[in-house]
């Protein structure tokens, strides 16, 4: 008498959310980086802009990789 699970798997939902957040952050970070006029910015503003964009891209990459790993693990189970 094993009961069948009903509804969505929470691990799969979290994995898909992490993967989609990571992809969105990567896309937005790269688009803003390529569209922004870096040459017309002051040195300090350019430096802080590049640091913040790099951190957004790194966090997006981390979320995408983590979400991909969680997705593969959730699909196996």
Secondary structure, DSSP 8 states (H G I E B T S, - for coil): ------S--HHHHHHHHHHHHHHHHHHHHHHHHHHS-STTS-HHHHHHHHHHHHHHHHHHHHHHHHHHHHHHHHHH-
